[in-house]
Amino acid sequence: MSEYNDYGYTDTRPFHTAAYLLDPVLSLAGSLGPAARVLDVGCGNGFFAGLFASKGCEVTGVDLSDSGIAIARKAYPNVRFETLAADEQILAKLGVAPFDLVISTEVVEHLYAPRPYVQGCHAALKPGGRMVLSTPYNGYLKNLALATLGAYDRHHNPLWDGGHVKFWSHATLATLLKESGFGNIQFRGAGRLPWLWKSMVMSGDRMP
């Protein structure tokens, strides 16, 4: 984790993907009661954590960004925010009971070892609880279009410090979720036209 990029959050504005992720994230999260407990893994400046808190949920957010956590704590004082890694020790380090919902937006593409992260999210859920995560979409037609338009290097730019190190398709992300014990996998495309989506949002349930 020593090479983590803080991203330098400066305010509470939603990050650039929030607008088109909002509807599919809320749709897959499903109906949540006012006492529902939500964990936001990779919460950044707290935008999504604050959104679920505004719906009456009890929310905890974790991230490695010091600037993001500082802004989130100031903006959403009714939410618990902690500087923690996204790994299999999340719940133990928080020292709380399992959650009803885990959300994690645009995180998994930055992780060299995504399995401990998903396993930690699975362990942080109650039986029957749900994880909702998003990541940039990669598929045959989108990659073909990028290559045809000469935009592949820009899209997969290796010179972006702290950038994407994993490029997920529907099939590979579903496999990752299933390996960690998730079932009832659901999928939504987000942004642009079908099969050229900017991102995809998937959910999986911790089976009872």
ZITA-V208346 format. One record per backbone hydrogen bond with DSSP energy under -1.0 kcal/mol. CO is the residue of the C=O (numbers start at 1). NH is the residue of the N-H. Records with the same first field share a line. If there is no record, write none. Layout:
# ZITA-V208346
CO=NH  NH
This chain:
# ZITA-V208346
1=4
15=18
17=21
18=22
21=25
22=26
23=27
24=28
25=29
26=30
33=36
36=58
37=100  101
38=60
39=103
40=62
43=46
46=50
47=51
48=52
49=53
50=54
52=57
53=56
58=38
59=80
60=40
61=82
62=42  43
65=69
66=70
67=71
68=72
69=73
70=74
71=75
72=76
76=79
80=61
82=63  84
85=87
87=90
89=93
90=94
91=95
99=126
100=130
101=39
102=132
103=41
104=134
107=110
108=111
109=165  166
114=118
115=119
116=120
117=121
118=122
119=123
120=124
122=125
124=99
126=129
129=206
130=102
131=204
132=104
133=202
135=200
139=143
140=144
141=145
142=146
143=147
144=148
145=149
146=151
147=150
151=155
152=156
157=160
160=163
168=138
169=173
170=174
171=175
172=176
173=177
174=178
175=179
176=180
177=182
178=181
183=205
186=203
188=201
190=198  199
193=196
198=137
199=190
200=135
201=188
202=133
203=186
204=131
205=183
206=128
